[in-house]
Amino acid sequence: MIRTISKIAVLIVFASSYISAQERVTIVGDSLVGGKIDGESIREVFGNVVITQGDVTVTCRKALQFLNRNEFELTGNVVATQDTITLFTEKGRYFGEFKMARSDTSIMMYDGNVVLSADFGTHFFDEKKSVFTSDVELFDSLSTLKSDELIYYNDLDKAVATGNVIIADSSSVIYADSLIHIREKNYTKAFENVKIKNPENNTDIFCGMLEDFGDSNYTKISINPVMIKIDTSNNGRIDSLLIAANFMESFDDDNPRLKATDSVEIVRGEFSSINERTVYFRDNDAISTYKKESEKKQPVMWFGNTQLLGDSVYIKLIDNQLNEIDIFEHSIIISKNENFDFRYDQISGDTLKLFFKESKLDFAEVFGGVLSIYYIYDENATEGLIKATSKNAKIIFNDNKVNKVNLYVEPDSEYHPEKLVRGSEKEFTLPSFMLFENRPNKESILKRR
């Protein structure tokens, strides 16, 4: 039974106080009804309800107070404020003993910097911490964050989000299982099933962990990172550039670039590579791979049936098509004739430049210390090979296969007839000849995600 104690409209006639472990709670309103529910003493306050506890103020149209627990059921245009923090909901609870507010309906929090909303939420006023769940959205001037659950620390400008996390700004979108975001420092750390999408240049990066230092224009990408860039050339051909590594770094300064290190794999069309460090220059659409002086392992590349090695490599694309590859120091081209078991055209030199036309290898130029071995054919009949040296050379390709070799400056050559070559092909190799079998492809890279 509920018993009416007093009811006086317009005038605020009731004030109740409760000494908790923290601070006194007072409540005022236009009218009061008191009594018991299931043996528990309660008070109902109607009209212009104001609850105050220290620096916290809660207003609503109706409040039901449970005296022994000092809890309040709040109904109608509920607004809770503390300093710059304001919470809005239509129905909720306030816990005086814990200085905490909770809503099981739509709730919104605003602190002057961010707007946080969700289907359900709890706010701890002493800690200045919000725990929101279900369809959570966090907005600020730089980004929008969505998740299944989010904890926000007002004093730290820090959000900890879990479950189907999405954070978007003007240039990119990050997806993750969980994420930490510090607004003031523009810092983000994402965990598990991370995807970074850049719609402007059609680039996606997948990884297990990301750490973005927004103010420094620098991002660390680790745990099996894979970059996929979908390109469309002028002739309408669609292709993808894939880069995988053990670790990546993104620099968004005046020279935007992605640096990949440790077990790097690259695939684009018929071109592929394995190396230890690669830099992809996003604005110039160029790729550089190189080895340190202390390392023995050279970058290895393939194009069609041709394998290339060198200490450092610069790859240039124009209109999203492979245009030129420059190889420096200890460079060598090895091109296989697939019709025979072990017949490789080989040419090495100090510097090697390959030029492409319509995504096919057109010709190559070799400069300095040229050594070459190339086989001669009369249609499909073998005619032996030529070993030659010169200072410079030019190789003409047809359908990505060696068609002609021109030697320049001090050329010297010797012919080996077929009867001396057949069965002894493995004896005819250059000093730097080496074959690699672990050529990457799209499938092998995508498995690393």
N, C-alpha and C positions, 0 to 999 in steps of 0.2 A: 504494500500500500504506500502511496505517495501522499504526504501531508503538506498542505500549503502553510508556510510560515509567514510570508508576507508578500504582497504584490502591490507595488506602487508604480504606476507608469510614469514615464518621462524622467523622474528624479532618480539618480543613482543612490540606492538606499542600503546596499550590502557590500561589505568588505570582509573577506575571509583570509586568514593567514595561517601558514604552516611552516614550522621550523624544520627544514631538512638538514641533511649533512652539509648542505652548501649555503643556500640563501633563502630568505623568507619569500613565500609566494603569496601574492594578493590577487583577488578577483573582484571586479565590480561590474554591475550591469543595471538594466532598467528594472528588472524584477527577479524574484527568487522563489523557487519551489523546493522544499526540502522533504526528506523522508528516507525510506530504505528500499533497497532492491536485493532480494535474496539474503536478507539479514544484514546487508552492508549499508552503512549510512552514506547518503548521497545528497547533493544539492544541484538543482538545475537553475542556471542563470540565463535569462532571456534578454535580448535587445542590447545592442552596443556593448557587448561583453569585452572587457579588457583584463587580461591576465598579465601580471608583472612579476618577474623574478630577476633581481639584479639589473643587468643591462639588457635583459630579454623582455620583449613586449609581444603579447599575442592578442589579436583581436578577432572576433567572429560574431555571428548572430546568436548562437546558442552554445552553451557549455554545460556538460554534465560532469560534476566533480565527485570523485570517489575519495571520501575524506581520509580513510585509513591509509590508502595507498598514495594519496595526493596526486592522483592522475586525473586527466581531463579529457572527455570526449568532446571534440570541437566540430561544429556544423555551420556551414554557410559562410562563404567569403572569408575563409581563414587566412590571416596574414600574421607571420611571425617575423620580428625584426631584432637585429643585434648589430649595432654599429652600421656598417655598410651592407650587411647581409639581410636579405629579405626573402622569405619563403611564402609561396602562394599555393593554396589548395582549397577544395570545397569541403573536405571532410578529413579529420585527422585526430591525433592524440598528442597531448603534452604530458610528459613525465617530470614532475617537479623534483623528485628525488634525484634524478639523473640529469636534469636540465637538458632534456632531449625531446624532439618533436618527430612524429612519424605519421605518414599518410599512406593508406592503401588504395588511394585513387590518384589521379593525375596530380603531379606536384612539380613546382618550378622554384628554382633558387636563383637569385641575382645578387652579386656582391660588388657591383660597380665595374667589374672587368669581364665576367663571364655570365652566361645564362645557361643553367643546367636544368633539364627537364627529364621526366620519366613517368612510367605508370605507377611506380611505388618508390617511396624514399624515406630515409631517416636522417635527421640532422642532429649532431652533438654540438651544443653551443659552447661548452667549455673548451673542447678540442677544435672547434670551428672546422668540423669535418662532416661531409655529407656522404651517405651511402645510398645510391640510387640503383634501382633494378628495373629491367624490362623496358625495352624501347628507349634507351637512354640517349640523350643528345646534349652535347656541350658546345656552346658557340662562344667565340671571341672574335676580335677584330681581324685575326690572321687565319683562323682555321675552324673547321667543324669536326667534332669527334662523335662517333656513334658506337654503342656497344650494348651488350646484354646487362652488364653490371659495371658500375663506376664508383670509385671512392675519390672524393675531391677534398683537398686540404686548402682552405681559403688563404691562410697566412703564408703558405708555401707556394701558392699558385700551381699546385701539383695535382695531376689526375692519374689514377691507376685504373685502367680499364681492362676488362676481361670478357671474352666471349664475342665472336663475330665483330671484332674491332675494325672500324674504318675511320681514318683521319684524313681530311682533305684540306688543301690550301689552294692558292691560285695556280700552282704549277704541277702538283702531283697528288696522288691518292695512295695511302698506305693501308693495307689490309693485314691483320694479324690475329692470333689467338689471344694475345694480351699485350699491353702497352703501358709505358710510363711517359707522361708528357708534363713538362714544366714550362708553363706559359711564358713567364717573365724571361727565362733564358732561351726560349724557343728551342728547347731540347726534347728529343723524342727517342725512346728506346723501345723496340718492338721485339716480341718473342714468338717463335713457333709459327710455321706456315705463313711467313711474311711475304707479301707481294707489294712492290712499289710500282705504281703505274703512272707513266708520264704521257698524257694524251697528246701533248704538243708534238713530240717526236716519235710517237708510236712505240715507246720502249716500256717493257716490263722487266722487273728484276725480282727473282724469287730467291729466298734465303731462309735460314733458320733464326737469324738474329740481325737486327739493324740498330745502329746508334747514330742519330742525326744531330749534329751540332749546328743548328740553323743559323745562328749569328756568325759562325765562322765559315759558312758555306762548305761544310765538310761532313761526309757521311762514311761511317764504317759499315761494311756489309760482310757478314761471316756466316759460317756453317752452310756449306754447299751452295754458294751463290751462283745463280745462272741469270744472264742477261739475254733477253730476246728482243730484237728490234725488227719490226716488220717494215720492209721497204717496198715502194712502188716506183718503178723506173718510168722514164718518159714514154717508153713504148707500151706501158701498161702492165709489164711483167711484175709479179709480186714475188718477193723473196725475203728471206729472214737472215739476219746476222745473229748468231748465237755465240756467247762467250761464257765459259764456266771456269771456275778456279776455286781454290780453298779460301781465298780472301780477296775482297775488293774494297776500293776506296773511291768515292765520288767527290770531285772538286767542282763547285759551281761558281767559280770566280770569273775573271775576264777571259779565261781560256778553259771552258767547261770540258771535263774529261773524266773518264772512268779508268782507274788503274787496277789491274788484276794481277795477282801474284800467287805463285806456288801451284804447280800442276794445272797450268792454264790450257784450255782447249778452245779452239775457235772453229766455227763452221759457217760458211756462207756460199751457197750454191755448190760448185765443184771445188771451191777452195776450202782447205782446212789446215789447222796448225796445232802443234803442241809446243809449249815453251814454259818458261818459268816466270816471265813477267811481260805483260802487255799493257799498253796505254791506248785507249780508244778516245780520240778527239771528236767530240760530238758536233761542234760547229763546222769543222773542216771535213768531217766524214772520213777520217783517216785513222789508221791503226799502226802502232809502232811496237815491235817486239825486240827484245835485246837480252844479252847475257852479261853478267859482270865478269871482269877480268879474271877473278879468282875461280870462276866456274868453268867446267869442261863441257857441260851439256849445252849444245847450240839449239836455237829455235829451229824446228822442223816444219816444213810446209808441203802441202800437196795441192796440185791443180790437175784434175783429170788423171792422166797416167804419169805425171811428172812430179818428182820429189825435189825439194829445194832445201838447202841448209845455208846458214850464215850466222855470224856473230850478232848482227843487228839487222832489222828488217823494217822498212817503212812501206805501208800499203795505202794507196790512195784510191778513193771511190769518187766518181763523178756521176751525178744524176742517179745515185744509188746503184751504180754498176761498177764492177771492178775495172780500174783504169790502168794502174801502174803498180808494180812491186819493185822496190829497190832493196838490194841485199848487199851488205858491206862486210868485208873481212872474212876470209876463209869460206867464200861462197862457192856453191856447186849446184849444178842442175843434173838430175838423173832422170832420164825419160825412158820408160819401158815400152818395148814392142810386144803387145799382148799375143801376137801370133807365134812367139817363140819363148822357150823356157827361160833363158837367161841372156837376153840381149838388151843392154842398157846403153843408150847414148848418154855420154857424160861430158860436161864441160865445167871447168872451175876457173876462178880468177879472184882478183882482189875485190872488184865491185861488179855487181850483176844487176841489170835493169830489165824487167819484163813488162811488155806493153800488151794490152788487151783490146779487142775490138768485138763489140756485141757479146761480151761475156766469154769470149774465146781467146786463147793465147795466140797473139798475132806474131810477135817477134821478140827477141831478147838481144841485149847488147852486153858484152863482157869486156871489162877494162883491167889491164895489168896482170901479168903472169898467167896468161891463158894456157891451160892444158885441156886437150879434148880427145875423146874417143867416140867415134860415131860409125855406125854400121851402114853398109851400102846394100841397096836392094835394086833389083830389076823387076819391077812389079812385085810379085810375092817371092821371087827367087833371091836367095842370099848371095851376096857378092863380096864377102869379106868385110874388113873395116879399115879405117884410117886413124892413126894416132898423129896428133899435130900439136904444135906449140905456136904461140904468137904473143904479141902484146895486147891486141884487141881482137874481138870477134863479133860477128852478128849471126844469130840463128833464126831462121825462118820456120814458122810452124804452119802446119795445115791440119785442121781439125784436132788441135791440141797435141799434134805429134810432130817431131822434128822432120822437116822437109829438106832443109839446105843449111849448110854451115859455111860462112865466109870468114876468112882469117885476114887480119890486117896488121901491118908493121912487123917485119922480121918473121914471116910465117915459115914454118918448117914442118914437114909431114912425112909419114912413111906408110906405105900400104901393106896390109897383111891379107894375103889371099884366103879365100874361103876354106881351102883344104887345111890351112894351118889354124884356122879359128874354130871350125866346127868341133864341138866336144871339149874345147879349152876356153870357153867364154869367160869362166871365172878368173882366168889369168889376166884378162884384159880389163883392169879397173884402175882408176886413178888413185893416188895415195889417200885422198880424203873420202873415197867411196865408202858409203855405209847405208844400209837399208833399214828402214823403220817400219814395223808392222802394225803398231798401235794407232792407226789413223782414226781420228774421231769422226763421228757422224751425228746427225740430229738426234737419233735415238739414244746414243750413248750419253750425249749431253743432257737430254731431258730426264734420263734416269738419275742424274745427280741432284735433281731438285729435291 
